[in-house]
Amino acid sequence: MMELKVILDFACCGCQEPVSVTVKCEGKNLNEAGRAVVAVNVPCPTCGLINQLCFEPNGTVRSVTPRHGARPLPEPSLN
């Protein structure tokens, strides 16, 4: 199994401040360039927004979007 440490730099979706994170990737297919895409949730150290970061194991950031948590269940009406 292959193991990589990748340093990713991106701008926070909320405050646009620069964020840098180091992640460790493991897997059998990491050496297949262009085929693997990984997603990780990274909190911004400045504003606290959770950014969902999609990237390739070679360090290419594909997208950064705000993480949307699970929607709350609707409550029954009291009528």
Distance bins in CASP14 RR format, pairs under 12 A and 6 or more apart:
PFRMAT RR
TARGET T0000
AUTHOR 0000-0000-0000
RMODE 2
METHOD distances of the structure
MODEL  1
1 25 0 0 0 0 0 1 0 0 0 0 0
1 26 1 0 1 0 0 0 0 0 0 0 0
1 27 1 0 1 0 0 0 0 0 0 0 0
1 28 1 0 1 0 0 0 0 0 0 0 0
1 29 0 0 0 0 0 1 0 0 0 0 0
1 30 0 0 0 0 1 0 0 0 0 0 0
1 31 0 0 0 0 0 1 0 0 0 0 0
2 24 0 0 0 0 0 1 0 0 0 0 0
2 25 0 0 0 0 1 0 0 0 0 0 0
2 26 1 0 0 1 0 0 0 0 0 0 0
2 27 1 0 1 0 0 0 0 0 0 0 0
2 28 1 0 0 1 0 0 0 0 0 0 0
2 29 0 0 0 0 1 0 0 0 0 0 0
2 30 1 0 1 0 0 0 0 0 0 0 0
2 31 1 0 1 0 0 0 0 0 0 0 0
2 32 0 0 0 0 0 1 0 0 0 0 0
2 36 0 0 0 0 0 1 0 0 0 0 0
2 57 0 0 0 0 1 0 0 0 0 0 0
3 23 0 0 0 0 0 1 0 0 0 0 0
3 24 1 0 0 1 0 0 0 0 0 0 0
3 25 1 0 0 1 0 0 0 0 0 0 0
3 26 1 0 1 0 0 0 0 0 0 0 0
3 27 1 0 0 1 0 0 0 0 0 0 0
3 28 0 0 0 0 0 1 0 0 0 0 0
3 30 0 0 0 0 1 0 0 0 0 0 0
3 31 0 0 0 0 0 1 0 0 0 0 0
3 57 0 0 0 0 0 1 0 0 0 0 0
4 22 0 0 0 0 0 1 0 0 0 0 0
4 23 0 0 0 0 1 0 0 0 0 0 0
4 24 1 0 0 1 0 0 0 0 0 0 0
4 25 1 0 1 0 0 0 0 0 0 0 0
4 26 1 0 0 1 0 0 0 0 0 0 0
4 27 0 0 0 0 1 0 0 0 0 0 0
4 29 0 0 0 0 0 1 0 0 0 0 0
4 30 1 0 1 0 0 0 0 0 0 0 0
4 31 0 0 0 0 1 0 0 0 0 0 0
4 36 0 0 0 0 0 1 0 0 0 0 0
4 38 0 0 0 0 0 1 0 0 0 0 0
4 55 0 0 0 0 0 1 0 0 0 0 0
4 56 0 0 0 0 0 1 0 0 0 0 0
4 57 1 0 1 0 0 0 0 0 0 0 0
4 58 0 0 0 0 1 0 0 0 0 0 0
4 59 0 0 0 0 1 0 0 0 0 0 0
5 21 0 0 0 0 0 1 0 0 0 0 0
5 22 1 0 0 1 0 0 0 0 0 0 0
5 23 1 0 0 1 0 0 0 0 0 0 0
5 24 1 0 1 0 0 0 0 0 0 0 0
5 25 1 0 0 1 0 0 0 0 0 0 0
5 26 0 0 0 0 0 1 0 0 0 0 0
5 30 0 0 0 0 0 1 0 0 0 0 0
5 57 0 0 0 0 0 1 0 0 0 0 0
5 59 0 0 0 0 0 1 0 0 0 0 0
6 20 0 0 0 0 0 1 0 0 0 0 0
6 21 0 0 0 0 1 0 0 0 0 0 0
6 22 1 0 0 1 0 0 0 0 0 0 0
6 23 1 0 1 0 0 0 0 0 0 0 0
6 24 1 0 0 1 0 0 0 0 0 0 0
6 25 1 0 0 1 0 0 0 0 0 0 0
6 26 0 0 0 0 0 1 0 0 0 0 0
6 30 0 0 0 0 1 0 0 0 0 0 0
6 36 0 0 0 0 0 1 0 0 0 0 0
6 38 0 0 0 0 1 0 0 0 0 0 0
6 40 0 0 0 0 1 0 0 0 0 0 0
6 53 0 0 0 0 0 1 0 0 0 0 0
6 55 1 0 0 1 0 0 0 0 0 0 0
6 56 0 0 0 0 1 0 0 0 0 0 0
6 57 1 0 0 1 0 0 0 0 0 0 0
6 58 1 0 0 1 0 0 0 0 0 0 0
6 59 1 0 1 0 0 0 0 0 0 0 0
6 60 0 0 0 0 1 0 0 0 0 0 0
6 61 0 0 0 0 1 0 0 0 0 0 0
7 19 0 0 0 0 0 1 0 0 0 0 0
7 20 1 0 0 1 0 0 0 0 0 0 0
7 21 1 0 0 1 0 0 0 0 0 0 0
7 22 1 0 1 0 0 0 0 0 0 0 0
7 23 0 0 0 0 1 0 0 0 0 0 0
7 24 0 0 0 0 0 1 0 0 0 0 0
7 25 0 0 0 0 0 1 0 0 0 0 0
7 55 0 0 0 0 0 1 0 0 0 0 0
7 58 0 0 0 0 0 1 0 0 0 0 0
7 59 1 0 0 1 0 0 0 0 0 0 0
7 61 0 0 0 0 0 1 0 0 0 0 0
8 18 0 0 0 0 0 1 0 0 0 0 0
8 19 0 0 0 0 1 0 0 0 0 0 0
8 20 1 0 0 1 0 0 0 0 0 0 0
8 21 1 0 1 0 0 0 0 0 0 0 0
8 22 1 0 0 1 0 0 0 0 0 0 0
8 23 1 0 0 1 0 0 0 0 0 0 0
8 24 0 0 0 0 0 1 0 0 0 0 0
8 25 0 0 0 0 0 1 0 0 0 0 0
8 38 0 0 0 0 1 0 0 0 0 0 0
8 39 0 0 0 0 0 1 0 0 0 0 0
8 40 0 0 0 0 1 0 0 0 0 0 0
8 42 0 0 0 0 1 0 0 0 0 0 0
8 51 0 0 0 0 0 1 0 0 0 0 0
8 53 1 0 0 1 0 0 0 0 0 0 0
8 54 0 0 0 0 0 1 0 0 0 0 0
8 55 1 0 1 0 0 0 0 0 0 0 0
8 56 0 0 0 0 0 1 0 0 0 0 0
8 57 0 0 0 0 0 1 0 0 0 0 0
8 58 0 0 0 0 0 1 0 0 0 0 0
8 59 1 0 0 1 0 0 0 0 0 0 0
8 60 0 0 0 0 1 0 0 0 0 0 0
8 61 1 0 1 0 0 0 0 0 0 0 0
8 62 0 0 0 0 0 1 0 0 0 0 0
8 63 0 0 0 0 0 1 0 0 0 0 0
8 64 0 0 0 0 1 0 0 0 0 0 0
9 17 0 0 0 0 0 1 0 0 0 0 0
9 18 1 0 0 1 0 0 0 0 0 0 0
9 19 1 0 0 1 0 0 0 0 0 0 0
9 20 1 0 1 0 0 0 0 0 0 0 0
9 21 0 0 0 0 1 0 0 0 0 0 0
9 22 0 0 0 0 0 1 0 0 0 0 0
9 23 0 0 0 0 0 1 0 0 0 0 0
9 42 0 0 0 0 0 1 0 0 0 0 0
9 53 0 0 0 0 0 1 0 0 0 0 0
9 55 0 0 0 0 0 1 0 0 0 0 0
9 59 0 0 0 0 1 0 0 0 0 0 0
9 60 0 0 0 0 0 1 0 0 0 0 0
9 61 1 0 0 1 0 0 0 0 0 0 0
9 64 0 0 0 0 0 1 0 0 0 0 0
10 16 0 0 0 0 0 1 0 0 0 0 0
10 17 0 0 0 0 0 1 0 0 0 0 0
10 18 1 0 0 1 0 0 0 0 0 0 0
10 19 1 0 1 0 0 0 0 0 0 0 0
10 20 0 0 0 0 1 0 0 0 0 0 0
10 21 0 0 0 0 1 0 0 0 0 0 0
10 23 0 0 0 0 0 1 0 0 0 0 0
10 40 0 0 0 0 0 1 0 0 0 0 0
10 42 0 0 0 0 1 0 0 0 0 0 0
10 44 0 0 0 0 1 0 0 0 0 0 0
10 51 1 0 0 1 0 0 0 0 0 0 0
10 52 0 0 0 0 0 1 0 0 0 0 0
10 53 1 0 0 1 0 0 0 0 0 0 0
10 54 0 0 0 0 0 1 0 0 0 0 0
10 55 0 0 0 0 1 0 0 0 0 0 0
10 59 0 0 0 0 0 1 0 0 0 0 0
10 60 0 0 0 0 0 1 0 0 0 0 0
10 61 1 0 1 0 0 0 0 0 0 0 0
10 62 0 0 0 0 0 1 0 0 0 0 0
10 63 0 0 0 0 1 0 0 0 0 0 0
10 64 1 0 1 0 0 0 0 0 0 0 0
10 65 0 0 0 0 0 1 0 0 0 0 0
11 17 1 0 0 1 0 0 0 0 0 0 0
11 18 1 0 0 1 0 0 0 0 0 0 0
11 19 1 0 0 1 0 0 0 0 0 0 0
11 20 0 0 0 0 0 1 0 0 0 0 0
11 42 0 0 0 0 0 1 0 0 0 0 0
11 44 0 0 0 0 1 0 0 0 0 0 0
11 46 0 0 0 0 0 1 0 0 0 0 0
11 47 0 0 0 0 0 1 0 0 0 0 0
11 49 0 0 0 0 0 1 0 0 0 0 0
11 51 0 0 0 0 1 0 0 0 0 0 0
11 53 0 0 0 0 0 1 0 0 0 0 0
11 61 0 0 0 0 1 0 0 0 0 0 0
11 64 1 0 0 1 0 0 0 0 0 0 0
11 65 0 0 0 0 0 1 0 0 0 0 0
12 18 1 0 0 1 0 0 0 0 0 0 0
12 19 1 0 1 0 0 0 0 0 0 0 0
12 20 0 0 0 0 0 1 0 0 0 0 0
12 21 0 0 0 0 0 1 0 0 0 0 0
12 42 0 0 0 0 1 0 0 0 0 0 0
12 43 0 0 0 0 1 0 0 0 0 0 0
12 44 1 0 1 0 0 0 0 0 0 0 0
12 45 0 0 0 0 1 0 0 0 0 0 0
12 46 1 0 0 1 0 0 0 0 0 0 0
12 47 1 0 0 1 0 0 0 0 0 0 0
12 48 0 0 0 0 1 0 0 0 0 0 0
12 49 1 0 0 1 0 0 0 0 0 0 0
12 50 0 0 0 0 1 0 0 0 0 0 0
12 51 1 0 1 0 0 0 0 0 0 0 0
12 52 0 0 0 0 0 1 0 0 0 0 0
12 53 0 0 0 0 0 1 0 0 0 0 0
12 64 1 0 0 1 0 0 0 0 0 0 0
12 65 0 0 0 0 0 1 0 0 0 0 0
12 66 0 0 0 0 1 0 0 0 0 0 0
12 67 0 0 0 0 0 1 0 0 0 0 0
13 19 0 0 0 0 1 0 0 0 0 0 0
13 41 0 0 0 0 0 1 0 0 0 0 0
13 42 0 0 0 0 0 1 0 0 0 0 0
13 43 0 0 0 0 0 1 0 0 0 0 0
13 44 0 0 0 0 1 0 0 0 0 0 0
13 46 0 0 0 0 0 1 0 0 0 0 0
13 47 0 0 0 0 1 0 0 0 0 0 0
13 48 0 0 0 0 0 1 0 0 0 0 0
13 49 1 0 0 1 0 0 0 0 0 0 0
13 50 0 0 0 0 1 0 0 0 0 0 0
13 51 1 0 1 0 0 0 0 0 0 0 0
13 52 0 0 0 0 1 0 0 0 0 0 0
13 53 0 0 0 0 1 0 0 0 0 0 0
13 63 0 0 0 0 0 1 0 0 0 0 0
13 64 1 0 1 0 0 0 0 0 0 0 0
13 65 1 0 0 1 0 0 0 0 0 0 0
13 66 1 0 1 0 0 0 0 0 0 0 0
13 67 0 0 0 0 1 0 0 0 0 0 0
13 68 0 0 0 0 0 1 0 0 0 0 0
14 43 0 0 0 0 0 1 0 0 0 0 0
14 44 1 0 0 1 0 0 0 0 0 0 0
14 46 0 0 0 0 1 0 0 0 0 0 0
14 47 1 0 1 0 0 0 0 0 0 0 0
14 48 0 0 0 0 1 0 0 0 0 0 0
14 49 1 0 1 0 0 0 0 0 0 0 0
14 50 0 0 0 0 0 1 0 0 0 0 0
14 51 0 0 0 0 1 0 0 0 0 0 0
14 64 0 0 0 0 1 0 0 0 0 0 0
14 65 0 0 0 0 0 1 0 0 0 0 0
14 66 1 0 0 1 0 0 0 0 0 0 0
14 67 0 0 0 0 0 1 0 0 0 0 0
15 43 0 0 0 0 0 1 0 0 0 0 0
15 44 1 0 0 1 0 0 0 0 0 0 0
15 45 0 0 0 0 0 1 0 0 0 0 0
15 46 1 0 1 0 0 0 0 0 0 0 0
15 47 1 0 1 0 0 0 0 0 0 0 0
15 48 0 0 0 0 1 0 0 0 0 0 0
15 49 1 0 0 1 0 0 0 0 0 0 0
15 51 0 0 0 0 0 1 0 0 0 0 0
15 66 0 0 0 0 0 1 0 0 0 0 0
16 44 0 0 0 0 1 0 0 0 0 0 0
16 46 0 0 0 0 1 0 0 0 0 0 0
16 47 0 0 0 0 1 0 0 0 0 0 0
16 49 0 0 0 0 0 1 0 0 0 0 0
16 51 0 0 0 0 0 1 0 0 0 0 0
16 64 0 0 0 0 0 1 0 0 0 0 0
17 44 1 0 0 1 0 0 0 0 0 0 0
17 45 0 0 0 0 1 0 0 0 0 0 0
17 46 1 0 1 0 0 0 0 0 0 0 0
17 47 1 0 0 1 0 0 0 0 0 0 0
17 48 0 0 0 0 0 1 0 0 0 0 0
17 49 0 0 0 0 1 0 0 0 0 0 0
17 51 0 0 0 0 0 1 0 0 0 0 0
18 44 0 0 0 0 1 0 0 0 0 0 0
18 45 0 0 0 0 0 1 0 0 0 0 0
18 46 0 0 0 0 1 0 0 0 0 0 0
18 51 0 0 0 0 0 1 0 0 0 0 0
18 64 0 0 0 0 0 1 0 0 0 0 0
19 40 0 0 0 0 0 1 0 0 0 0 0
19 42 1 0 0 1 0 0 0 0 0 0 0
19 43 0 0 0 0 1 0 0 0 0 0 0
19 44 1 0 1 0 0 0 0 0 0 0 0
19 45 1 0 0 1 0 0 0 0 0 0 0
19 46 1 0 0 1 0 0 0 0 0 0 0
19 47 0 0 0 0 0 1 0 0 0 0 0
19 48 0 0 0 0 0 1 0 0 0 0 0
19 49 0 0 0 0 1 0 0 0 0 0 0
19 50 0 0 0 0 0 1 0 0 0 0 0
19 51 1 0 0 1 0 0 0 0 0 0 0
19 53 0 0 0 0 1 0 0 0 0 0 0
19 61 0 0 0 0 0 1 0 0 0 0 0
19 64 0 0 0 0 1 0 0 0 0 0 0
20 42 0 0 0 0 1 0 0 0 0 0 0
20 44 0 0 0 0 0 1 0 0 0 0 0
20 45 0 0 0 0 1 0 0 0 0 0 0
20 53 0 0 0 0 0 1 0 0 0 0 0
20 61 0 0 0 0 0 1 0 0 0 0 0
21 40 1 0 0 1 0 0 0 0 0 0 0
21 41 0 0 0 0 0 1 0 0 0 0 0
21 42 1 0 1 0 0 0 0 0 0 0 0
21 43 0 0 0 0 1 0 0 0 0 0 0
21 44 0 0 0 0 0 1 0 0 0 0 0
21 45 0 0 0 0 1 0 0 0 0 0 0
21 51 0 0 0 0 1 0 0 0 0 0 0
21 53 1 0 0 1 0 0 0 0 0 0 0
21 55 0 0 0 0 1 0 0 0 0 0 0
21 59 0 0 0 0 0 1 0 0 0 0 0
21 61 0 0 0 0 0 1 0 0 0 0 0
21 64 0 0 0 0 0 1 0 0 0 0 0
22 40 0 0 0 0 0 1 0 0 0 0 0
22 42 0 0 0 0 0 1 0 0 0 0 0
22 59 0 0 0 0 0 1 0 0 0 0 0
23 38 1 0 0 1 0 0 0 0 0 0 0
23 39 0 0 0 0 0 1 0 0 0 0 0
23 40 1 0 1 0 0 0 0 0 0 0 0
23 41 0 0 0 0 0 1 0 0 0 0 0
23 42 0 0 0 0 1 0 0 0 0 0 0
23 53 0 0 0 0 1 0 0 0 0 0 0
23 55 0 0 0 0 1 0 0 0 0 0 0
23 56 0 0 0 0 0 1 0 0 0 0 0
23 57 0 0 0 0 1 0 0 0 0 0 0
23 59 0 0 0 0 1 0 0 0 0 0 0
23 61 0 0 0 0 0 1 0 0 0 0 0
24 30 0 0 0 0 0 1 0 0 0 0 0
24 38 0 0 0 0 0 1 0 0 0 0 0
24 40 0 0 0 0 0 1 0 0 0 0 0
24 57 0 0 0 0 0 1 0 0 0 0 0
25 31 0 0 0 0 0 1 0 0 0 0 0
25 36 0 0 0 0 1 0 0 0 0 0 0
25 37 0 0 0 0 0 1 0 0 0 0 0
25 38 1 0 0 1 0 0 0 0 0 0 0
25 39 0 0 0 0 0 1 0 0 0 0 0
25 40 0 0 0 0 1 0 0 0 0 0 0
25 55 0 0 0 0 1 0 0 0 0 0 0
25 56 0 0 0 0 1 0 0 0 0 0 0
25 57 1 0 1 0 0 0 0 0 0 0 0
25 58 0 0 0 0 1 0 0 0 0 0 0
25 59 0 0 0 0 1 0 0 0 0 0 0
26 36 0 0 0 0 0 1 0 0 0 0 0
26 38 0 0 0 0 0 1 0 0 0 0 0
26 57 0 0 0 0 1 0 0 0 0 0 0
27 36 0 0 0 0 1 0 0 0 0 0 0
27 38 0 0 0 0 0 1 0 0 0 0 0
27 57 0 0 0 0 1 0 0 0 0 0 0
28 35 0 0 0 0 0 1 0 0 0 0 0
28 36 0 0 0 0 1 0 0 0 0 0 0
28 57 0 0 0 0 0 1 0 0 0 0 0
29 35 1 0 0 1 0 0 0 0 0 0 0
29 36 1 0 1 0 0 0 0 0 0 0 0
29 37 0 0 0 0 0 1 0 0 0 0 0
29 38 0 0 0 0 0 1 0 0 0 0 0
29 56 0 0 0 0 0 1 0 0 0 0 0
29 57 0 0 0 0 1 0 0 0 0 0 0
30 36 1 0 0 1 0 0 0 0 0 0 0
30 37 0 0 0 0 0 1 0 0 0 0 0
30 38 0 0 0 0 1 0 0 0 0 0 0
30 56 0 0 0 0 1 0 0 0 0 0 0
30 57 1 0 1 0 0 0 0 0 0 0 0
30 58 0 0 0 0 1 0 0 0 0 0 0
30 59 0 0 0 0 0 1 0 0 0 0 0
31 56 0 0 0 0 0 1 0 0 0 0 0
31 57 0 0 0 0 1 0 0 0 0 0 0
31 58 0 0 0 0 1 0 0 0 0 0 0
32 56 0 0 0 0 0 1 0 0 0 0 0
32 57 0 0 0 0 1 0 0 0 0 0 0
32 58 0 0 0 0 0 1 0 0 0 0 0
33 56 1 0 0 1 0 0 0 0 0 0 0
33 57 0 0 0 0 1 0 0 0 0 0 0
33 58 1 0 0 1 0 0 0 0 0 0 0
33 59 0 0 0 0 0 1 0 0 0 0 0
33 60 0 0 0 0 1 0 0 0 0 0 0
34 55 0 0 0 0 0 1 0 0 0 0 0
34 56 1 0 1 0 0 0 0 0 0 0 0
34 57 0 0 0 0 1 0 0 0 0 0 0
34 58 1 0 0 1 0 0 0 0 0 0 0
34 59 0 0 0 0 0 1 0 0 0 0 0
34 60 0 0 0 0 1 0 0 0 0 0 0
34 62 0 0 0 0 0 1 0 0 0 0 0
35 56 0 0 0 0 1 0 0 0 0 0 0
35 57 0 0 0 0 1 0 0 0 0 0 0
35 58 0 0 0 0 0 1 0 0 0 0 0
36 54 0 0 0 0 0 1 0 0 0 0 0
36 55 0 0 0 0 1 0 0 0 0 0 0
36 56 1 0 0 1 0 0 0 0 0 0 0
36 57 1 0 1 0 0 0 0 0 0 0 0
36 58 0 0 0 0 1 0 0 0 0 0 0
36 59 0 0 0 0 0 1 0 0 0 0 0
36 60 0 0 0 0 0 1 0 0 0 0 0
36 62 0 0 0 0 0 1 0 0 0 0 0
37 53 0 0 0 0 0 1 0 0 0 0 0
37 54 1 0 1 0 0 0 0 0 0 0 0
37 55 1 0 0 1 0 0 0 0 0 0 0
37 56 1 0 0 1 0 0 0 0 0 0 0
37 57 0 0 0 0 1 0 0 0 0 0 0
37 58 0 0 0 0 0 1 0 0 0 0 0
37 59 0 0 0 0 0 1 0 0 0 0 0
37 60 0 0 0 0 1 0 0 0 0 0 0
37 61 0 0 0 0 0 1 0 0 0 0 0
37 62 1 0 0 1 0 0 0 0 0 0 0
37 63 0 0 0 0 1 0 0 0 0 0 0
38 52 0 0 0 0 0 1 0 0 0 0 0
38 53 0 0 0 0 1 0 0 0 0 0 0
38 54 1 0 0 1 0 0 0 0 0 0 0
38 55 1 0 1 0 0 0 0 0 0 0 0
38 56 1 0 0 1 0 0 0 0 0 0 0
38 57 1 0 0 1 0 0 0 0 0 0 0
38 58 0 0 0 0 0 1 0 0 0 0 0
38 59 0 0 0 0 1 0 0 0 0 0 0
38 60 0 0 0 0 0 1 0 0 0 0 0
38 61 0 0 0 0 0 1 0 0 0 0 0
38 62 0 0 0 0 1 0 0 0 0 0 0
38 63 0 0 0 0 0 1 0 0 0 0 0
39 51 0 0 0 0 0 1 0 0 0 0 0
39 52 1 0 0 1 0 0 0 0 0 0 0
39 53 1 0 0 1 0 0 0 0 0 0 0
39 54 1 0 1 0 0 0 0 0 0 0 0
39 55 0 0 0 0 1 0 0 0 0 0 0
39 56 0 0 0 0 0 1 0 0 0 0 0
39 61 0 0 0 0 0 1 0 0 0 0 0
39 62 0 0 0 0 1 0 0 0 0 0 0
39 63 0 0 0 0 1 0 0 0 0 0 0
39 64 0 0 0 0 0 1 0 0 0 0 0
39 65 0 0 0 0 1 0 0 0 0 0 0
39 67 0 0 0 0 1 0 0 0 0 0 0
40 50 0 0 0 0 0 1 0 0 0 0 0
40 51 0 0 0 0 1 0 0 0 0 0 0
40 52 1 0 0 1 0 0 0 0 0 0 0
40 53 1 0 1 0 0 0 0 0 0 0 0
40 54 0 0 0 0 1 0 0 0 0 0 0
40 55 1 0 0 1 0 0 0 0 0 0 0
40 57 0 0 0 0 0 1 0 0 0 0 0
40 59 0 0 0 0 0 1 0 0 0 0 0
40 61 0 0 0 0 0 1 0 0 0 0 0
40 62 0 0 0 0 0 1 0 0 0 0 0
40 63 0 0 0 0 0 1 0 0 0 0 0
40 64 0 0 0 0 0 1 0 0 0 0 0
40 67 0 0 0 0 0 1 0 0 0 0 0
41 48 0 0 0 0 0 1 0 0 0 0 0
41 49 0 0 0 0 0 1 0 0 0 0 0
41 50 1 0 1 0 0 0 0 0 0 0 0
41 51 1 0 0 1 0 0 0 0 0 0 0
41 52 1 0 1 0 0 0 0 0 0 0 0
41 53 1 0 0 1 0 0 0 0 0 0 0
41 54 0 0 0 0 0 1 0 0 0 0 0
41 64 0 0 0 0 0 1 0 0 0 0 0
41 65 0 0 0 0 0 1 0 0 0 0 0
41 66 0 0 0 0 0 1 0 0 0 0 0
41 67 1 0 1 0 0 0 0 0 0 0 0
41 68 0 0 0 0 0 1 0 0 0 0 0
41 69 0 0 0 0 1 0 0 0 0 0 0
42 48 0 0 0 0 1 0 0 0 0 0 0
42 49 0 0 0 0 1 0 0 0 0 0 0
42 50 1 0 0 1 0 0 0 0 0 0 0
42 51 1 0 1 0 0 0 0 0 0 0 0
42 52 0 0 0 0 1 0 0 0 0 0 0
42 53 1 0 1 0 0 0 0 0 0 0 0
42 54 0 0 0 0 0 1 0 0 0 0 0
42 55 0 0 0 0 0 1 0 0 0 0 0
42 61 0 0 0 0 0 1 0 0 0 0 0
42 64 0 0 0 0 1 0 0 0 0 0 0
42 65 0 0 0 0 0 1 0 0 0 0 0
42 66 0 0 0 0 0 1 0 0 0 0 0
42 67 0 0 0 0 1 0 0 0 0 0 0
43 49 1 0 0 1 0 0 0 0 0 0 0
43 50 1 0 1 0 0 0 0 0 0 0 0
43 51 1 0 0 1 0 0 0 0 0 0 0
43 52 0 0 0 0 0 1 0 0 0 0 0
43 53 0 0 0 0 0 1 0 0 0 0 0
43 66 0 0 0 0 0 1 0 0 0 0 0
43 67 0 0 0 0 1 0 0 0 0 0 0
44 50 1 0 0 1 0 0 0 0 0 0 0
44 51 1 0 0 1 0 0 0 0 0 0 0
44 52 0 0 0 0 0 1 0 0 0 0 0
44 53 0 0 0 0 0 1 0 0 0 0 0
44 64 0 0 0 0 0 1 0 0 0 0 0
44 66 0 0 0 0 0 1 0 0 0 0 0
44 67 0 0 0 0 0 1 0 0 0 0 0
45 51 0 0 0 0 0 1 0 0 0 0 0
47 66 0 0 0 0 0 1 0 0 0 0 0
48 66 0 0 0 0 0 1 0 0 0 0 0
48 67 0 0 0 0 0 1 0 0 0 0 0
49 64 0 0 0 0 0 1 0 0 0 0 0
49 65 0 0 0 0 0 1 0 0 0 0 0
49 66 1 0 0 1 0 0 0 0 0 0 0
49 67 0 0 0 0 1 0 0 0 0 0 0
49 68 0 0 0 0 0 1 0 0 0 0 0
49 69 0 0 0 0 0 1 0 0 0 0 0
50 64 0 0 0 0 0 1 0 0 0 0 0
50 65 0 0 0 0 0 1 0 0 0 0 0
50 66 1 0 0 1 0 0 0 0 0 0 0
50 67 1 0 1 0 0 0 0 0 0 0 0
50 68 0 0 0 0 1 0 0 0 0 0 0
50 69 0 0 0 0 1 0 0 0 0 0 0
51 61 0 0 0 0 0 1 0 0 0 0 0
51 63 0 0 0 0 1 0 0 0 0 0 0
51 64 1 0 1 0 0 0 0 0 0 0 0
51 65 1 0 0 1 0 0 0 0 0 0 0
51 66 1 0 0 1 0 0 0 0 0 0 0
51 67 1 0 0 1 0 0 0 0 0 0 0
51 68 0 0 0 0 0 1 0 0 0 0 0
52 61 0 0 0 0 0 1 0 0 0 0 0
52 62 0 0 0 0 0 1 0 0 0 0 0
52 63 0 0 0 0 1 0 0 0 0 0 0
52 64 1 0 0 1 0 0 0 0 0 0 0
52 65 1 0 1 0 0 0 0 0 0 0 0
52 66 1 0 0 1 0 0 0 0 0 0 0
52 67 1 0 1 0 0 0 0 0 0 0 0
52 68 0 0 0 0 1 0 0 0 0 0 0
52 69 0 0 0 0 1 0 0 0 0 0 0
53 59 0 0 0 0 0 1 0 0 0 0 0
53 60 0 0 0 0 0 1 0 0 0 0 0
53 61 1 0 0 1 0 0 0 0 0 0 0
53 62 0 0 0 0 1 0 0 0 0 0 0
53 63 1 0 0 1 0 0 0 0 0 0 0
53 64 1 0 1 0 0 0 0 0 0 0 0
53 65 0 0 0 0 1 0 0 0 0 0 0
53 66 0 0 0 0 0 1 0 0 0 0 0
53 67 0 0 0 0 1 0 0 0 0 0 0
54 60 0 0 0 0 1 0 0 0 0 0 0
54 61 1 0 0 1 0 0 0 0 0 0 0
54 62 1 0 1 0 0 0 0 0 0 0 0
54 63 1 0 1 0 0 0 0 0 0 0 0
54 64 1 0 0 1 0 0 0 0 0 0 0
54 65 0 0 0 0 1 0 0 0 0 0 0
54 67 0 0 0 0 0 1 0 0 0 0 0
55 61 1 0 1 0 0 0 0 0 0 0 0
55 62 1 0 1 0 0 0 0 0 0 0 0
55 63 0 0 0 0 1 0 0 0 0 0 0
55 64 0 0 0 0 1 0 0 0 0 0 0
56 62 1 0 0 1 0 0 0 0 0 0 0
56 63 0 0 0 0 0 1 0 0 0 0 0
END
